[in-house]
């Protein structure tokens, strides 16, 4: 018997006979409907601007492909069930209905089945690729999951907003990809069962609020940060100008000018400046999960010897906690998700002019409004502008009458500052996530450079400020150095 004839007799005829059942027909209908819908959406994307709604992506890139595959799976399941049922009843025919290829209608039917099979394979392949790509997009990570709204908001206004989340949060290779998706599935379960999690936390998981920081599963800095930034090539200084406004009627502005010694490796192959001082192998032990308390530090010197610095409270004992090799993330811990303090936020806004310094007392009253307690961002968006207008109406009606536009603009900007940094439903407020760069608002550098970390010989981690920066002006009104440089 020719091969084609065998295939027709042993496979095609039985498949058509057993496939005539409600479950297989329903599977075919589901596959056809979901496939046609997905293809239509893909064509729409080619000729029209795609909708930015993240939930459309979930529907068209995740749910519909799953329905498409489910429909395909129902077809053989229905075939198997009908065959099993007929076998138990002893009703399987000795000879299946004839397939007459001379029948033009039947031949067209086979052509349709063949074309549909090819189309199904292409749809599955395309949907799998589009689904995987969508799950790697920042929109999926930040918008479809409301739990990540604080991190996504900070990410959008960061210097790394053009870098996809997966570049830092998912490593290379299949194992890292599947590990990330398994972790994502766990988070999906936590979010899905959140409404009932409070009833039984023992059996039903709930997601943490706020999201814990630092992220312990983050890829090593040598694979993420150093793929773009080379620490050894940061040789040089950076001028930093910090403007601050006082809580007086005139919002008196002062500026601090700092020359940061970024450092790295200079032309003489010497380690210099901030980055140079921290190059090489440094290990530390953190006594808390936030890595804020660091009682033990060990540095491997260029000659191979080791210097161990311990806080005096240890009294020679080894502390308990996470032992970690220091890298970029230990200082640049909020590189893509920075939350500022209320003072920083309003000072930056007034420096940029989005909140006019010409409004009397706006710095003091703005801080009061920003630091007030609100049940939600929606409540804050109503009460902050209203509170600012009420302040001027009660204390200085002339300002509200003559500078009403500036007051409205300032109120809107205060709402923006609040919405970028405070998320009540996630328990994120001013100062929730410390930034380890510097040492003005959080311990930062002083976690180690506090004068209390000493070796057995009495040598301490340096507290020499000039190793990292020089203060050219400190809280001066119109510093002369900026005039000399032609900046002001």
TAJOFEN-V831004 format. One record per residue. N is the residue number from 1. BURIAL is I if it has 16 or more other ideal C-beta (glycine too) atoms within 10 Angstrom, else O. D_LAST is the distance of its C-alpha to the last C-alpha in whole Angstrom. Layout:
[[N/BURIAL/D_LAST] [N/BURIAL/D_LAST]]
This chain:
[[1/O/94] [2/O/91] [3/O/88] [4/O/87] [5/O/90] [6/O/89] [7/O/86] [8/O/87] [9/O/90] [10/O/88] [11/O/85] [12/O/84] [13/I/87] [14/I/87] [15/I/83] [16/I/84] [17/I/87] [18/I/85] [19/I/82] [20/O/83] [21/I/82] [22/O/80] [23/I/77] [24/I/77] [25/O/77] [26/O/74] [27/I/72] [28/I/72] [29/O/71] [30/I/68] [31/I/67] [32/O/68] [33/O/66] [34/I/63] [35/I/63] [36/O/63] [37/O/60] [38/I/58] [39/O/59] [40/O/58] [41/I/55] [42/O/54] [43/O/55] [44/O/53] [45/O/50] [46/O/50] [47/O/50] [48/O/48] [49/O/45] [50/O/46] [51/O/45] [52/O/42] [53/O/45] [54/I/45] [55/O/48] [56/O/50] [57/I/49] [58/I/51] [59/O/54] [60/I/54] [61/I/53] [62/I/55] [63/O/57] [64/I/59] [65/I/59] [66/O/61] [67/I/63] [68/I/64] [69/I/65] [70/O/67] [71/I/69] [72/I/70] [73/O/71] [74/I/73] [75/I/75] [76/O/77] [77/O/77] [78/I/79] [79/I/81] [80/O/82] [81/O/83] [82/I/85] [83/I/87] [84/O/87] [85/O/88] [86/O/91] [87/O/92] [88/O/93] [89/O/95] [90/O/96] [91/O/95] [92/O/94] [93/O/96] [94/O/98] [95/O/96] [96/I/93] [97/O/93] [98/O/93] [99/O/90] [100/O/91] [101/O/89] [102/O/91] [103/O/90] [104/O/87] [105/O/85] [106/O/85] [107/O/84] [108/O/81] [109/O/81] [110/O/80] [111/O/78] [112/O/76] [113/O/76] [114/O/75] [115/O/72] [116/O/71] [117/O/71] [118/O/69] [119/O/66] [120/I/66] [121/O/65] [122/O/62] [123/I/61] [124/I/61] [125/O/60] [126/O/57] [127/I/57] [128/O/56] [129/O/54] [130/I/52] [131/I/52] [132/O/51] [133/O/48] [134/I/47] [135/I/47] [136/I/45] [137/I/42] [138/I/39] [139/O/41] [140/I/44] [141/I/42] [142/I/40] [143/I/41] [144/I/45] [145/I/45] [146/O/43] [147/I/43] [148/I/41] [149/I/38] [150/I/36] [151/I/35] [152/I/35] [153/I/33] [154/I/30] [155/I/31] [156/O/30] [157/O/27] [158/O/27] [159/O/25] [160/I/29] [161/O/30] [162/O/32] [163/I/34] [164/O/37] [165/I/38] [166/I/42] [167/O/40] [168/I/39] [169/I/42] [170/I/45] [171/I/46] [172/O/48] [173/O/51] [174/O/54] [175/O/54] [176/O/50] [177/I/51] [178/O/54] [179/O/52] [180/I/49] [181/O/52] [182/O/54] [183/O/51] [184/O/50] [185/O/54] [186/O/54] [187/I/50] [188/O/52] [189/O/55] [190/I/53] [191/I/51] [192/O/54] [193/I/56] [194/O/54] [195/O/55] [196/O/58] [197/I/57] [198/O/57] [199/O/60] [200/O/61] [201/O/58] [202/O/61] [203/O/62] [204/I/59] [205/I/56] [206/O/53] [207/I/49] [208/O/47] [209/O/44] [210/I/41] [211/I/42] [212/O/42] [213/I/39] [214/I/39] [215/O/41] [216/O/44] [217/O/45] [218/O/42] [219/I/42] [220/O/41] [221/I/38] [222/O/39] [223/O/40] [224/I/37] [225/I/34] [226/O/35] [227/O/37] [228/O/33] [229/O/31] [230/O/32] [231/I/32] [232/O/33] [233/O/30] [234/I/27] [235/I/26] [236/O/23] [237/O/20] [238/O/17] [239/O/14] [240/O/14] [241/I/11] [242/I/13] [243/O/12] [244/I/15] [245/I/17] [246/O/20] [247/O/23] [248/O/23] [249/O/23] [250/O/20] [251/I/19] [252/O/16] [253/I/13] [254/I/13] [255/I/11] [256/I/13] [257/I/12] [258/I/15] [259/O/16] [260/I/19] [261/I/22] [262/I/24] [263/I/26] [264/I/30] [265/I/32] [266/O/31] [267/O/32] [268/O/35] [269/O/36] [270/O/35] [271/I/33] [272/I/30] [273/I/27] [274/I/27] [275/I/29] [276/I/31] [277/I/33] [278/I/34] [279/I/36] [280/O/39] [281/O/42] [282/I/41] [283/O/43] [284/I/43] [285/I/45] [286/I/43] [287/I/45] [288/O/44] [289/O/44] [290/O/40] [291/I/39] [292/O/38] [293/O/40] [294/I/41] [295/I/43] [296/I/44] [297/I/42] [298/I/44] [299/I/42] [300/O/44] [301/O/43] [302/O/43] [303/O/47] [304/O/48] [305/O/49] [306/O/47] [307/O/45] [308/O/46] [309/I/44] [310/I/45] [311/I/44] [312/O/46] [313/O/48] [314/O/49] [315/O/52] [316/O/52] [317/O/53] [318/O/52] [319/I/50] [320/O/51] [321/I/49] [322/O/47] [323/O/47] [324/I/44] [325/O/43] [326/I/39] [327/I/37] [328/I/33] [329/I/34] [330/I/35] [331/I/31] [332/I/30] [333/I/32] [334/I/30] [335/I/29] [336/I/30] [337/I/31] [338/I/28] [339/I/28] [340/I/26] [341/I/26] [342/I/26] [343/I/23] [344/I/21] [345/I/22] [346/I/21] [347/I/18] [348/O/17] [349/I/18] [350/I/16] [351/I/13] [352/O/14] [353/O/16] [354/O/19] [355/I/20] [356/I/18] [357/I/17] [358/O/19] [359/I/22] [360/I/23] [361/I/24] [362/I/24] [363/I/22] [364/I/25] [365/I/28] [366/I/26] [367/I/27] [368/O/30] [369/I/31] [370/I/30] [371/O/32] [372/O/35] [373/O/38] [374/I/39] [375/O/42] [376/O/41] [377/I/37] [378/O/39] [379/O/40] [380/I/36] [381/I/35] [382/O/37] [383/I/37] [384/I/33] [385/I/32] [386/O/35] [387/I/34] [388/I/31] [389/I/33] [390/O/35] [391/I/33] [392/I/32] [393/O/35] [394/O/36] [395/O/34] [396/I/32] [397/O/34] [398/O/32] [399/I/29] [400/I/31] [401/O/32] [402/O/29] [403/I/27] [404/O/29] [405/O/28] [406/I/24] [407/I/27] [408/O/29] [409/I/26] [410/I/25] [411/I/28] [412/I/28] [413/I/25] [414/I/27] [415/I/30] [416/I/28] [417/I/27] [418/I/30] [419/O/32] [420/I/30] [421/I/30] [422/I/34] [423/I/37] [424/I/40] [425/O/43] [426/I/42] [427/O/41] [428/I/37] [429/I/35] [430/I/31] [431/O/32] [432/I/35] [433/I/34] [434/I/32] [435/I/29] [436/I/30] [437/I/26] [438/I/25] [439/O/26] [440/O/25] [441/O/27] [442/I/30] [443/O/32] [444/I/30] [445/I/30] [446/O/32] [447/I/35] [448/I/36] [449/I/34] [450/O/35] [451/O/37] [452/I/40] [453/I/41] [454/O/43] [455/I/46] [456/O/49] [457/O/48] [458/O/46] [459/O/43] [460/O/40] [461/I/37] [462/O/34] [463/O/32] [464/O/30] [465/O/26] [466/O/25] [467/O/27] [468/I/25] [469/I/21] [470/O/19] [471/O/17] [472/I/14] [473/I/13] [474/O/16] [475/O/15] [476/O/13] [477/O/11] [478/O/7] [479/I/8] [480/O/9] [481/I/9] [482/I/5] [483/O/5] [484/O/8] [485/O/8] [486/O/6] [487/O/4] [488/O/0]]
